[in-house]
Amino acid sequence: MRCELISVGTEILLGDIVNTNSQYLSKRLADLGIGVLHQSTVGDNRQRLLRALDGAFRENELVILTGGLGPTPDDLTKEVCAEYFGLPMYTDTAVAEKIKGYFEKKGLVMPESNLKQALIPEGSTVLYNNNGTAPGSIIEKDGKIAVILPGPPFEMKPMFEESVVPFLRRFSEHIILSCNVRTFGIGESAMSERVRHLLDNANPSVAPYAKSGEALLRITARAHSEKEAKGLIEPVLKEITELIGDYIYGVDVENIEEATVSLLKEKGLTVAFAESCTGGLCSKRVTDVAGASDVIHCGVVSYSNDIKNKVLGVSAEHLLKYTAVSDVVAAEMAKGIKELSGADFGVSVTGYAGPCFEGCTDEIGTIYIAVTDGESLWLKKLSTGRTDREYNRYVSASNALNEVRLCAAAYPEKRSEGMNLEFFIESR
């Protein structure tokens, strides 16, 4: 079955909101073995939406629309779909009662305009909304299927999973299963070179993708069952692990922070952060992961030299001599947060995040990261070559988290790249 996604809403075209629905639906439809051939966004305009529907159904049997189900006059998705299929609209009393109950439960008076949301195309299947007031619907006619869903993701996703997935399963004989191999420390092109012979595979296919500061390989298999798909993926995953295993930080994990927190929990280890240019981003990303309280002791945003000196014990002489962006200051920040927190690992990040300013040098994008266990020190210098502040902060935090992961992975042994902490600081 071929599918097109249509996102409805002038606010998307204006850039006022980010359309995450299409990404989510594309992934879930791929899981169901349904190919998405095209995605489009249409404003709140009757004629343009009619033209979009007509064009979509010329190439596809299935069109999924999100948005335009609100109570205001410019919310036209159901009405336009009914017009396209030549269906009258009727007021569904069960939906109307459900909308009234939604407001009563919240102790609010329902505006009469909300009853517009109870209008349903005749002959369609109603998709009840358990997280809002806008119901969805499925229209089947003349070999065409329109699935109409609300725009807010917290309403759309559960409606899709609860009602649409069971409906669509009967149209697909296959499933598509993907496995994401996430790497750190190797670029997309270098990674692709190492697995070049696998990139021509048809089933399962292997495709490289670049992310901010990292890269991943996606293995995708098409099969009649999940068991069959996994059987196709496993030997390819094994070969990839043999080729680039030193760079793989996780398989089917969301990100580097999830992998790092998981490993710290597994080893019973803790961490604390002293952050300058990242402004707390390392701590933020760790605490985004459920269960982070088991592994993080504290974080200090030591943006000023005064705080570096008074809170973390960084030498005022070293700050003056080497500046805040230096390996020795990074080492002292890591030592200070380790002693302050009592965590197993103290981690620091300091650097020039950008953007470039008048008279700036190539120092923008220079970052120092240090990790210590109180005895050994691991230092890393980044030169991103970018003046994009957000990119530099994100990549710096990612590298810091990866350094922690590498230290935890070696535990109880020490990573071979380490040096004596006190000797390094004293020698400077």
C-alpha positions as a LaTeX table, in Angstrom:
\begin{tabular}{lrrr}
\hline
Residue & $x$ (\AA) & $y$ (\AA) & $z$ (\AA) \\
\hline
Met1 & 0.00 & 0.00 & 0.00 \\
Arg2 & 1.24 & 3.47 & $-0.95$ \\
Cys3 & 0.70 & 6.42 & 1.37 \\
Glu4 & 0.97 & 10.19 & 1.41 \\
Leu5 & 1.05 & 12.36 & 4.52 \\
Ile6 & $-0.63$ & 15.77 & 4.50 \\
Ser7 & $-0.05$ & 18.16 & 7.41 \\
Val8 & $-2.70$ & 20.85 & 7.63 \\
Gly9 & $-2.05$ & 24.20 & 9.26 \\
Thr10 & $-0.93$ & 27.67 & 8.27 \\
Glu11 & 1.10 & 27.82 & 11.51 \\
Ile12 & 3.36 & 25.07 & 10.15 \\
Leu13 & 3.98 & 26.99 & 6.92 \\
Leu14 & 4.80 & 30.12 & 8.91 \\
Gly15 & 7.30 & 28.22 & 11.03 \\
Asp16 & 5.44 & 28.91 & 14.25 \\
Ile17 & 5.46 & 25.20 & 15.14 \\
Val18 & 7.72 & 22.32 & 14.16 \\
Asn19 & 5.98 & 19.47 & 12.36 \\
Thr20 & 7.07 & 16.31 & 14.18 \\
Asn21 & 3.97 & 14.34 & 13.17 \\
Ser22 & 5.27 & 13.40 & 9.72 \\
Gln23 & 8.51 & 12.01 & 11.13 \\
Tyr24 & 6.64 & 9.92 & 13.68 \\
Leu25 & 4.08 & 8.62 & 11.19 \\
Ser26 & 6.70 & 7.79 & 8.56 \\
Lys27 & 8.60 & 5.63 & 11.04 \\
Arg28 & 5.50 & 3.85 & 12.30 \\
Leu29 & 4.14 & 3.25 & 8.80 \\
Ala30 & 7.49 & 1.76 & 7.78 \\
Asp31 & 7.16 & $-0.61$ & 10.72 \\
Leu32 & 3.83 & $-1.70$ & 9.25 \\
Gly33 & 5.31 & $-2.24$ & 5.80 \\
Ile34 & 3.50 & 0.77 & 4.30 \\
Gly35 & 5.63 & 3.02 & 2.12 \\
Val36 & 5.30 & 6.79 & 2.41 \\
Leu37 & 5.89 & 8.21 & $-1.07$ \\
His38 & 5.29 & 11.88 & $-0.36$ \\
Gln39 & 4.77 & 14.40 & 2.43 \\
Ser40 & 3.21 & 17.82 & 2.07 \\
Thr41 & 2.00 & 20.73 & 4.17 \\
Val42 & $-1.09$ & 22.75 & 3.29 \\
Gly43 & $-2.40$ & 25.89 & 4.95 \\
Asp44 & $-5.92$ & 26.31 & 6.28 \\
Asn45 & $-7.44$ & 26.85 & 2.84 \\
Arg46 & $-10.31$ & 24.84 & 1.34 \\
Gln47 & $-9.28$ & 24.94 & $-2.32$ \\
Arg48 & $-5.62$ & 24.18 & $-1.70$ \\
Leu49 & $-6.50$ & 21.25 & 0.57 \\
Leu50 & $-8.90$ & 19.86 & $-2.06$ \\
Arg51 & $-6.14$ & 20.05 & $-4.69$ \\
Ala52 & $-3.69$ & 18.37 & $-2.30$ \\
Leu53 & $-6.14$ & 15.52 & $-1.66$ \\
Asp54 & $-6.82$ & 15.04 & $-5.36$ \\
Gly55 & $-3.10$ & 14.94 & $-6.16$ \\
Ala56 & $-2.36$ & 12.56 & $-3.30$ \\
Phe57 & $-5.04$ & 10.06 & $-4.31$ \\
Arg58 & $-3.80$ & 10.01 & $-7.90$ \\
Glu59 & $-0.66$ & 8.23 & $-6.67$ \\
Asn60 & $-1.69$ & 6.57 & $-3.41$ \\
Glu61 & $-4.42$ & 4.39 & $-1.94$ \\
Leu62 & $-3.93$ & 5.85 & 1.56 \\
Val63 & $-3.72$ & 9.48 & 2.67 \\
Ile64 & $-3.19$ & 10.40 & 6.32 \\
Leu65 & $-4.03$ & 13.98 & 7.31 \\
Thr66 & $-3.06$ & 15.64 & 10.60 \\
Gly67 & $-4.35$ & 18.95 & 11.91 \\
Gly68 & $-7.26$ & 21.22 & 11.11 \\
Leu69 & $-9.75$ & 19.54 & 13.49 \\
Gly70 & $-10.21$ & 22.42 & 15.91 \\
Pro71 & $-13.44$ & 24.31 & 16.69 \\
Thr72 & $-12.67$ & 27.48 & 14.70 \\
Pro73 & $-13.95$ & 28.30 & 11.18 \\
Asp74 & $-10.49$ & 27.85 & 9.62 \\
Asp75 & $-10.30$ & 24.23 & 10.85 \\
Leu76 & $-11.54$ & 22.55 & 7.67 \\
Thr77 & $-9.92$ & 19.13 & 7.33 \\
Lys78 & $-12.99$ & 16.95 & 8.01 \\
Glu79 & $-15.24$ & 19.22 & 5.98 \\
Val80 & $-12.91$ & 19.22 & 2.97 \\
Cys81 & $-12.44$ & 15.44 & 3.11 \\
Ala82 & $-16.23$ & 14.98 & 3.25 \\
Glu83 & $-16.57$ & 17.28 & 0.23 \\
Tyr84 & $-13.89$ & 15.39 & $-1.67$ \\
Phe85 & $-15.66$ & 12.05 & $-1.11$ \\
Gly86 & $-19.13$ & 13.53 & $-1.65$ \\
Leu87 & $-20.29$ & 12.75 & 1.88 \\
Pro88 & $-22.67$ & 14.81 & 4.03 \\
Met89 & $-21.71$ & 15.69 & 7.61 \\
Tyr90 & $-23.74$ & 14.79 & 10.67 \\
Thr91 & $-23.46$ & 15.51 & 14.40 \\
Asp92 & $-22.35$ & 12.38 & 16.26 \\
Thr93 & $-24.16$ & 12.53 & 19.62 \\
Ala94 & $-21.67$ & 10.19 & 21.32 \\
Val95 & $-18.79$ & 12.46 & 20.28 \\
Ala96 & $-20.73$ & 15.55 & 21.40 \\
Glu97 & $-21.30$ & 14.03 & 24.84 \\
Lys98 & $-17.64$ & 13.07 & 25.07 \\
Ile99 & $-16.59$ & 16.66 & 24.28 \\
Lys100 & $-18.99$ & 18.03 & 26.91 \\
Gly101 & $-17.64$ & 15.53 & 29.44 \\
Tyr102 & $-14.07$ & 16.63 & 28.69 \\
Phe103 & $-14.89$ & 20.21 & 29.74 \\
Glu104 & $-16.96$ & 19.13 & 32.75 \\
Lys105 & $-14.10$ & 16.99 & 34.03 \\
Lys106 & $-11.84$ & 20.04 & 33.92 \\
Gly107 & $-14.47$ & 22.22 & 35.59 \\
Leu108 & $-14.80$ & 24.44 & 32.53 \\
Val109 & $-17.74$ & 25.79 & 30.57 \\
Met110 & $-17.73$ & 24.41 & 27.02 \\
Pro111 & $-17.89$ & 27.04 & 24.27 \\
Glu112 & $-20.69$ & 26.20 & 21.83 \\
Ser113 & $-18.14$ & 26.36 & 18.99 \\
Asn114 & $-16.60$ & 23.12 & 20.24 \\
Leu115 & $-19.65$ & 21.18 & 19.08 \\
Lys116 & $-18.33$ & 21.75 & 15.55 \\
Gln117 & $-15.81$ & 19.04 & 16.42 \\
Ala118 & $-18.67$ & 16.53 & 16.74 \\
Leu119 & $-19.42$ & 16.87 & 13.00 \\
Ile120 & $-18.39$ & 13.62 & 11.29 \\
Pro121 & $-18.42$ & 12.61 & 7.59 \\
Glu122 & $-21.33$ & 10.20 & 7.08 \\
Gly123 & $-20.27$ & 6.56 & 6.75 \\
Ser124 & $-16.83$ & 7.13 & 8.26 \\
Thr125 & $-15.36$ & 5.35 & 11.26 \\
Val126 & $-15.06$ & 7.62 & 14.29 \\
Leu127 & $-11.71$ & 7.65 & 16.12 \\
Tyr128 & $-12.40$ & 8.73 & 19.69 \\
Asn129 & $-9.96$ & 11.13 & 21.32 \\
Asn130 & $-9.04$ & 10.23 & 24.91 \\
Asn131 & $-6.60$ & 13.12 & 25.24 \\
Gly132 & $-8.50$ & 16.09 & 23.80 \\
Thr133 & $-11.73$ & 17.21 & 22.17 \\
Ala134 & $-11.06$ & 16.58 & 18.47 \\
Pro135 & $-12.09$ & 13.13 & 17.22 \\
Gly136 & $-10.51$ & 11.65 & 14.14 \\
Ser137 & $-12.10$ & 9.53 & 11.45 \\
Ile138 & $-11.40$ & 7.02 & 8.71 \\
Ile139 & $-13.14$ & 7.33 & 5.34 \\
Glu140 & $-13.11$ & 4.35 & 2.95 \\
Lys141 & $-14.63$ & 4.83 & $-0.51$ \\
Asp142 & $-13.88$ & 3.75 & $-4.07$ \\
Gly143 & $-10.62$ & 2.05 & $-3.13$ \\
Lys144 & $-9.35$ & 5.16 & $-1.35$ \\
Ile145 & $-8.72$ & 5.58 & 2.38 \\
Ala146 & $-8.40$ & 8.88 & 4.22 \\
Val147 & $-7.28$ & 8.78 & 7.84 \\
Ile148 & $-7.94$ & 12.08 & 9.63 \\
Leu149 & $-6.03$ & 12.75 & 12.86 \\
Pro150 & $-5.67$ & 15.72 & 15.24 \\
Gly151 & $-2.57$ & 17.88 & 14.99 \\
Pro152 & $-1.24$ & 18.03 & 18.58 \\
Pro153 & 1.22 & 15.10 & 18.91 \\
Phe154 & $-0.02$ & 14.19 & 22.42 \\
Glu155 & $-3.45$ & 13.58 & 20.85 \\
Met156 & $-2.36$ & 12.22 & 17.47 \\
Lys157 & 0.10 & 9.56 & 18.65 \\
Pro158 & $-2.19$ & 7.64 & 21.03 \\
Met159 & $-5.07$ & 7.82 & 18.54 \\
Phe160 & $-2.82$ & 6.40 & 15.82 \\
Glu161 & $-1.53$ & 3.60 & 18.04 \\
Glu162 & $-4.89$ & 2.70 & 19.57 \\
Ser163 & $-7.13$ & 2.94 & 16.51 \\
Val164 & $-5.22$ & 3.32 & 13.26 \\
Val165 & $-2.50$ & 0.69 & 13.68 \\
Pro166 & $-5.00$ & $-2.17$ & 14.15 \\
Phe167 & $-6.93$ & $-0.89$ & 11.11 \\
Leu168 & $-3.85$ & $-0.72$ & 8.87 \\
Arg169 & $-2.38$ & $-4.09$ & 9.81 \\
Arg170 & $-4.83$ & $-5.88$ & 7.54 \\
Phe171 & $-3.49$ & $-4.08$ & 4.47 \\
Ser172 & 0.12 & $-5.23$ & 4.77 \\
Glu173 & 1.56 & $-8.71$ & 4.33 \\
His174 & 5.02 & $-7.55$ & 5.40 \\
Ile175 & 6.65 & $-5.69$ & 8.23 \\
Ile176 & 9.69 & $-3.49$ & 8.04 \\
Leu177 & 12.07 & $-3.73$ & 11.00 \\
Ser178 & 15.00 & $-1.39$ & 11.53 \\
Cys179 & 18.01 & $-1.59$ & 13.81 \\
Asn180 & 20.03 & 1.55 & 14.57 \\
Val181 & 23.75 & 1.14 & 15.24 \\
Arg182 & 24.98 & 4.34 & 16.89 \\
Thr183 & 28.64 & 5.32 & 16.77 \\
Phe184 & 30.82 & 8.04 & 18.25 \\
Gly185 & 34.32 & 9.15 & 17.26 \\
Ile186 & 34.11 & 8.15 & 13.60 \\
Gly187 & 32.70 & 10.30 & 10.82 \\
Glu188 & 30.00 & 9.21 & 8.39 \\
Ser189 & 32.39 & 8.89 & 5.44 \\
Ala190 & 35.03 & 6.92 & 7.37 \\
Met191 & 32.32 & 4.66 & 8.78 \\
Ser192 & 30.86 & 4.13 & 5.31 \\
Glu193 & 34.28 & 3.16 & 3.93 \\
Arg194 & 34.63 & 0.39 & 6.49 \\
Val195 & 31.25 & $-1.13$ & 5.68 \\
Arg196 & 31.15 & $-0.20$ & 1.98 \\
His197 & 30.37 & $-3.74$ & 0.79 \\
Leu198 & 27.25 & $-3.84$ & 2.98 \\
Leu199 & 25.75 & $-0.64$ & 1.58 \\
Asp200 & 24.70 & $-2.43$ & $-1.62$ \\
Asn201 & 22.58 & $-4.98$ & 0.25 \\
Ala202 & 18.95 & $-5.12$ & $-0.84$ \\
Asn203 & 17.38 & $-6.92$ & 2.12 \\
Pro204 & 18.41 & $-6.10$ & 4.72 \\
Ser205 & 19.60 & $-2.71$ & 3.52 \\
Val206 & 22.31 & $-0.75$ & 5.32 \\
Ala207 & 22.33 & 3.05 & 5.21 \\
Pro208 & 24.65 & 5.57 & 6.91 \\
Tyr209 & 23.39 & 8.78 & 8.51 \\
Ala210 & 25.25 & 11.73 & 10.00 \\
Lys211 & 24.10 & 13.31 & 13.25 \\
Ser212 & 25.52 & 16.26 & 15.21 \\
Gly213 & 28.97 & 14.99 & 16.20 \\
Glu214 & 28.18 & 11.33 & 15.57 \\
Ala215 & 26.99 & 8.86 & 12.94 \\
Leu216 & 24.72 & 5.86 & 12.73 \\
Leu217 & 24.06 & 2.88 & 10.50 \\
Arg218 & 20.48 & 1.78 & 10.00 \\
Ile219 & 19.89 & $-1.86$ & 9.09 \\
Thr220 & 16.41 & $-2.36$ & 7.64 \\
Ala221 & 14.80 & $-5.70$ & 6.83 \\
Arg222 & 11.51 & $-6.45$ & 5.08 \\
Ala223 & 9.92 & $-9.75$ & 6.05 \\
His224 & 6.66 & $-11.55$ & 6.80 \\
Ser225 & 7.26 & $-11.58$ & 10.55 \\
Glu226 & 9.36 & $-9.90$ & 13.21 \\
Lys227 & 11.24 & $-13.15$ & 13.83 \\
Glu228 & 12.14 & $-13.45$ & 10.14 \\
Ala229 & 13.23 & $-9.80$ & 10.00 \\
Lys230 & 15.45 & $-10.22$ & 13.08 \\
Gly231 & 17.01 & $-13.28$ & 11.45 \\
Leu232 & 17.98 & $-11.16$ & 8.45 \\
Ile233 & 19.40 & $-8.35$ & 10.60 \\
Glu234 & 21.46 & $-10.38$ & 13.09 \\
Pro235 & 24.32 & $-11.55$ & 10.80 \\
Val236 & 24.69 & $-8.06$ & 9.33 \\
Leu237 & 24.77 & $-6.50$ & 12.79 \\
Lys238 & 27.42 & $-9.01$ & 13.84 \\
Glu239 & 29.60 & $-8.13$ & 10.84 \\
Ile240 & 29.23 & $-4.40$ & 11.47 \\
Thr241 & 30.23 & $-4.92$ & 15.11 \\
Glu242 & 33.37 & $-6.74$ & 13.99 \\
Leu243 & 34.26 & $-3.92$ & 11.59 \\
Ile244 & 33.57 & $-0.82$ & 13.72 \\
Gly245 & 32.87 & $-2.18$ & 17.19 \\
Asp246 & 35.33 & 0.20 & 18.88 \\
Tyr247 & 33.12 & 3.13 & 17.86 \\
Ile248 & 29.70 & 1.65 & 18.62 \\
Tyr249 & 28.15 & 3.06 & 21.78 \\
Gly250 & 24.80 & 1.37 & 21.47 \\
Val251 & 22.29 & $-0.51$ & 19.35 \\
Asp252 & 18.72 & 0.81 & 19.31 \\
Val253 & 19.45 & 3.32 & 22.07 \\
Glu254 & 18.13 & 6.86 & 21.70 \\
Asn255 & 21.35 & 8.80 & 22.26 \\
Ile256 & 24.74 & 8.97 & 23.98 \\
Glu257 & 23.26 & 10.10 & 27.31 \\
Glu258 & 20.98 & 7.07 & 27.48 \\
Ala259 & 23.90 & 4.74 & 26.77 \\
Thr260 & 26.10 & 6.50 & 29.34 \\
Val261 & 23.49 & 6.48 & 32.11 \\
Ser262 & 22.73 & 2.83 & 31.42 \\
Leu263 & 26.41 & 1.86 & 31.69 \\
Leu264 & 26.98 & 3.91 & 34.85 \\
Lys265 & 23.97 & 2.22 & 36.47 \\
Glu266 & 25.21 & $-1.20$ & 35.39 \\
Lys267 & 28.62 & $-0.54$ & 36.95 \\
Gly268 & 27.25 & 1.23 & 40.04 \\
Leu269 & 29.19 & 4.42 & 39.23 \\
Thr270 & 28.41 & 8.09 & 39.71 \\
Val271 & 29.37 & 11.32 & 37.96 \\
Ala272 & 29.41 & 15.07 & 38.60 \\
Phe273 & 29.86 & 17.89 & 36.09 \\
Ala274 & 31.65 & 21.24 & 36.14 \\
Glu275 & 30.54 & 23.12 & 33.05 \\
Ser276 & 31.55 & 26.42 & 31.58 \\
Cys277 & 30.70 & 26.84 & 27.87 \\
Thr278 & 28.02 & 24.11 & 27.95 \\
Gly279 & 26.13 & 25.93 & 30.70 \\
Gly280 & 24.70 & 22.81 & 32.33 \\
Leu281 & 23.89 & 20.94 & 29.13 \\
Cys282 & 25.75 & 17.79 & 30.23 \\
Ser283 & 23.75 & 17.64 & 33.45 \\
Lys284 & 20.55 & 18.45 & 31.61 \\
Arg285 & 21.01 & 15.65 & 29.09 \\
Val286 & 21.85 & 13.11 & 31.78 \\
Thr287 & 18.82 & 14.07 & 33.85 \\
Asp288 & 16.62 & 13.77 & 30.75 \\
Val289 & 17.13 & 10.02 & 31.13 \\
Ala290 & 14.82 & 8.19 & 33.53 \\
Gly291 & 16.75 & 6.83 & 36.49 \\
Ala292 & 19.48 & 9.48 & 36.29 \\
Ser293 & 19.24 & 10.05 & 40.05 \\
Asp294 & 21.15 & 6.79 & 40.50 \\
Val295 & 24.21 & 8.12 & 38.69 \\
Ile296 & 24.51 & 11.91 & 38.92 \\
His297 & 25.61 & 13.65 & 42.12 \\
Cys298 & 25.59 & 17.30 & 41.06 \\
Gly299 & 26.44 & 19.84 & 38.42 \\
Val300 & 28.11 & 23.24 & 38.73 \\
Val301 & 27.82 & 25.87 & 36.01 \\
Ser302 & 31.13 & 27.62 & 36.62 \\
Tyr303 & 30.78 & 30.23 & 33.92 \\
Ser304 & 32.88 & 32.91 & 35.59 \\
Asn305 & 36.53 & 32.64 & 36.60 \\
Asp306 & 35.55 & 33.71 & 40.08 \\
Ile307 & 33.32 & 30.63 & 40.52 \\
Lys308 & 35.97 & 28.39 & 38.97 \\
Asn309 & 38.35 & 29.63 & 41.64 \\
Lys310 & 36.09 & 29.89 & 44.71 \\
Val311 & 33.86 & 26.84 & 44.20 \\
Leu312 & 36.06 & 24.44 & 42.25 \\
Gly313 & 39.46 & 25.51 & 43.55 \\
Val314 & 40.97 & 26.33 & 40.17 \\
Ser315 & 44.21 & 28.23 & 40.65 \\
Ala316 & 43.82 & 31.98 & 40.08 \\
Glu317 & 47.40 & 31.95 & 38.79 \\
His318 & 46.56 & 29.28 & 36.21 \\
Leu319 & 43.43 & 31.14 & 35.12 \\
Leu320 & 45.52 & 34.23 & 34.51 \\
Lys321 & 48.42 & 32.40 & 32.90 \\
Tyr322 & 46.59 & 29.87 & 30.72 \\
Thr323 & 43.08 & 31.43 & 30.51 \\
Ala324 & 39.87 & 29.60 & 31.34 \\
Val325 & 40.01 & 27.70 & 28.05 \\
Ser326 & 43.02 & 25.48 & 28.59 \\
Asp327 & 43.88 & 21.91 & 29.44 \\
Val328 & 45.21 & 22.76 & 32.90 \\
Val329 & 42.06 & 24.66 & 33.91 \\
Ala330 & 39.89 & 21.81 & 32.57 \\
Ala331 & 41.91 & 19.38 & 34.69 \\
Glu332 & 41.53 & 21.52 & 37.82 \\
Met333 & 37.78 & 21.93 & 37.20 \\
Ala334 & 37.38 & 18.15 & 36.96 \\
Lys335 & 39.46 & 17.66 & 40.12 \\
Gly336 & 37.42 & 20.29 & 41.95 \\
Ile337 & 34.02 & 18.84 & 41.10 \\
Lys338 & 35.24 & 15.33 & 41.96 \\
Glu339 & 36.33 & 16.46 & 45.42 \\
Leu340 & 33.25 & 18.64 & 45.95 \\
Ser341 & 30.75 & 15.91 & 45.01 \\
Gly342 & 32.42 & 12.67 & 46.01 \\
Ala343 & 31.28 & 11.13 & 42.72 \\
Asp344 & 33.32 & 8.40 & 41.06 \\
Phe345 & 34.06 & 10.64 & 38.08 \\
Gly346 & 34.48 & 14.40 & 37.93 \\
Val347 & 33.93 & 15.87 & 34.46 \\
Ser348 & 34.63 & 19.34 & 33.14 \\
Val349 & 33.99 & 21.24 & 29.92 \\
Thr350 & 35.44 & 24.63 & 29.07 \\
Gly351 & 35.82 & 26.34 & 25.72 \\
Tyr352 & 34.82 & 28.97 & 23.20 \\
Ala353 & 31.32 & 28.12 & 21.95 \\
Gly354 & 30.85 & 31.18 & 19.72 \\
Pro355 & 29.46 & 32.85 & 17.78 \\
Cys356 & 32.32 & 34.66 & 16.17 \\
Phe357 & 32.63 & 38.30 & 17.12 \\
Glu358 & 34.52 & 41.23 & 15.61 \\
Gly359 & 38.21 & 40.54 & 15.79 \\
Cys360 & 37.74 & 36.94 & 16.94 \\
Thr361 & 40.33 & 34.31 & 16.12 \\
Asp362 & 40.12 & 30.68 & 15.17 \\
Glu363 & 39.70 & 29.86 & 18.88 \\
Ile364 & 35.92 & 29.63 & 18.40 \\
Gly365 & 35.11 & 25.93 & 18.54 \\
Thr366 & 38.11 & 25.09 & 20.74 \\
Ile367 & 36.90 & 22.99 & 23.68 \\
Tyr368 & 38.71 & 21.15 & 26.49 \\
Ile369 & 37.12 & 18.19 & 28.27 \\
Ala370 & 38.58 & 16.49 & 31.34 \\
Val371 & 37.52 & 13.43 & 33.31 \\
Thr372 & 39.14 & 12.25 & 36.52 \\
Asp373 & 38.59 & 9.49 & 39.04 \\
Gly374 & 40.74 & 11.36 & 41.55 \\
Glu375 & 43.96 & 9.67 & 40.51 \\
Ser376 & 44.02 & 9.48 & 36.73 \\
Leu377 & 43.12 & 12.19 & 34.25 \\
Trp378 & 41.71 & 11.87 & 30.76 \\
Leu379 & 41.91 & 14.97 & 28.58 \\
Lys380 & 40.36 & 15.69 & 25.20 \\
Lys381 & 40.71 & 18.77 & 23.02 \\
Leu382 & 38.09 & 19.52 & 20.38 \\
Ser383 & 38.50 & 21.84 & 17.43 \\
Thr384 & 35.10 & 21.79 & 15.80 \\
Gly385 & 35.90 & 24.28 & 13.05 \\
Arg386 & 32.44 & 25.78 & 13.57 \\
Thr387 & 31.27 & 29.12 & 14.96 \\
Asp388 & 27.73 & 27.87 & 15.57 \\
Arg389 & 27.20 & 28.24 & 19.31 \\
Glu390 & 24.43 & 25.66 & 19.65 \\
Tyr391 & 26.37 & 23.08 & 17.63 \\
Asn392 & 29.55 & 23.61 & 19.66 \\
Arg393 & 27.72 & 23.32 & 22.96 \\
Tyr394 & 25.86 & 20.17 & 21.91 \\
Val395 & 28.91 & 18.43 & 20.46 \\
Ser396 & 31.00 & 19.38 & 23.51 \\
Ala397 & 28.42 & 17.83 & 25.83 \\
Ser398 & 28.23 & 14.73 & 23.63 \\
Asn399 & 32.00 & 14.30 & 23.75 \\
Ala400 & 32.03 & 14.76 & 27.52 \\
Leu401 & 29.35 & 12.10 & 27.93 \\
Asn402 & 31.25 & 9.76 & 25.64 \\
Glu403 & 34.43 & 10.25 & 27.68 \\
Val404 & 32.50 & 9.23 & 30.79 \\
Arg405 & 31.12 & 6.22 & 28.94 \\
Leu406 & 34.59 & 5.10 & 27.91 \\
Cys407 & 35.87 & 5.43 & 31.48 \\
Ala408 & 32.90 & 3.48 & 32.82 \\
Ala409 & 33.30 & 0.79 & 30.14 \\
Ala410 & 36.89 & 0.14 & 31.23 \\
Tyr411 & 36.04 & 0.09 & 34.96 \\
Pro412 & 37.34 & $-1.38$ & 37.25 \\
Glu413 & 40.41 & $-1.08$ & 35.03 \\
Lys414 & 41.58 & 2.35 & 33.97 \\
Arg415 & 41.54 & 3.55 & 30.40 \\
Ser416 & 45.00 & 3.33 & 28.89 \\
Glu417 & 44.96 & 6.97 & 27.74 \\
Gly418 & 44.99 & 8.29 & 31.30 \\
Met419 & 47.73 & 10.27 & 33.00 \\
Asn420 & 48.51 & 11.08 & 36.62 \\
Leu421 & 46.23 & 13.93 & 37.68 \\
Glu422 & 48.45 & 15.60 & 40.28 \\
Phe423 & 51.60 & 15.25 & 38.18 \\
Phe424 & 49.87 & 16.88 & 35.20 \\
Ile425 & 48.68 & 19.87 & 37.24 \\
Glu426 & 51.97 & 20.30 & 39.13 \\
Ser427 & 54.03 & 20.02 & 35.95 \\
Arg428 & 52.22 & 23.00 & 34.50 \\
\hline
\end{tabular}
